[in-house]
Amino acid sequence: MRTMVPTGRQHQEAIQFRLILAATYPFFLAAAAVNRVRPAREIARPGLAPARRSVFGEARALAVQAIPFAFMG
C-alpha cells in the first residue's frame, strides 16, 4: 500500500501558489473593498438575506479563482 506523498514538483508548485497568493492578495483586497462600496447589483431574492463574505474572504476567493491561470500553459 502506497501513501500519497507529494513529489518535489507538487511541493514546489504549492509553494509558488502561496507566494503568488501572498504577492497579489493586496490587489485583490483593494478590488474587494472597491466592490463593497460600489452600489450593489445583486438580484434580490425574496425571503432570503443576501449572502456576503467579509472583505478579506472575498479577496481570498477572488485570488484563488484568478491565480490558477498563471499555472496554465
C-alpha positions as CSV (number, residue, x, y, z in Angstrom):
1,M,0.0,0.0,0.0
2,R,1.5,3.3,-1.1
3,T,0.7,6.6,0.6
4,M,0.3,9.7,-1.4
5,V,3.4,11.8,-0.7
6,P,3.7,15.0,-2.6
7,T,6.5,14.9,-5.2
8,G,9.1,17.6,-5.3
9,R,7.4,19.3,-8.2
10,Q,4.0,19.3,-6.5
11,H,5.6,20.8,-3.4
12,Q,7.3,23.4,-5.5
13,E,4.1,24.3,-7.3
14,A,2.3,24.6,-3.9
15,I,5.0,27.0,-2.7
16,Q,4.8,29.0,-5.9
17,F,1.0,29.3,-5.5
18,R,1.3,30.5,-1.9
19,L,3.9,33.1,-2.9
20,I,1.8,34.4,-5.8
21,L,-1.2,34.5,-3.4
22,A,0.7,36.5,-0.9
23,A,2.1,38.9,-3.5
24,T,-1.3,39.5,-5.2
25,Y,-3.6,39.4,-2.2
26,P,-3.3,43.2,-1.5
27,F,-4.5,43.9,-5.1
28,F,-7.5,41.6,-4.7
29,L,-8.2,43.1,-1.2
30,A,-8.3,46.6,-2.8
31,A,-10.7,45.3,-5.5
32,A,-12.9,43.6,-3.0
33,A,-13.0,46.9,-1.0
34,V,-13.9,48.9,-4.1
35,N,-16.7,46.4,-4.9
36,R,-18.0,46.7,-1.4
37,V,-18.5,50.5,-1.6
38,R,-20.0,50.4,-5.2
39,P,-23.8,50.2,-5.4
40,A,-25.0,46.6,-5.2
41,R,-26.0,44.9,-8.5
42,E,-27.2,41.7,-6.9
43,I,-30.6,40.3,-7.8
44,A,-32.8,40.4,-4.8
45,R,-34.0,37.0,-3.7
46,P,-37.4,37.2,-2.0
47,G,-37.3,35.9,1.5
48,L,-33.5,35.3,1.6
49,A,-30.9,37.6,3.1
50,P,-28.0,38.3,0.7
51,A,-25.1,36.1,1.4
52,R,-21.9,38.1,2.0
53,R,-18.4,37.2,2.9
54,S,-16.0,39.5,4.7
55,V,-13.9,41.8,2.5
56,F,-10.9,39.6,3.4
57,G,-12.8,36.4,2.5
58,E,-13.9,37.9,-0.8
59,A,-10.4,39.0,-1.6
60,R,-9.1,35.5,-1.0
61,A,-11.9,34.0,-3.1
62,L,-11.0,36.3,-6.0
63,A,-7.3,35.5,-5.7
64,V,-7.9,31.7,-5.5
65,Q,-10.1,31.9,-8.6
66,A,-7.6,34.0,-10.7
67,I,-4.2,32.6,-9.7
68,P,-4.6,29.2,-11.3
69,F,-4.5,30.9,-14.7
70,A,-0.8,31.7,-14.0
71,F,-0.1,27.9,-14.0
72,M,-1.8,27.2,-17.3
73,G,0.3,26.7,-20.3
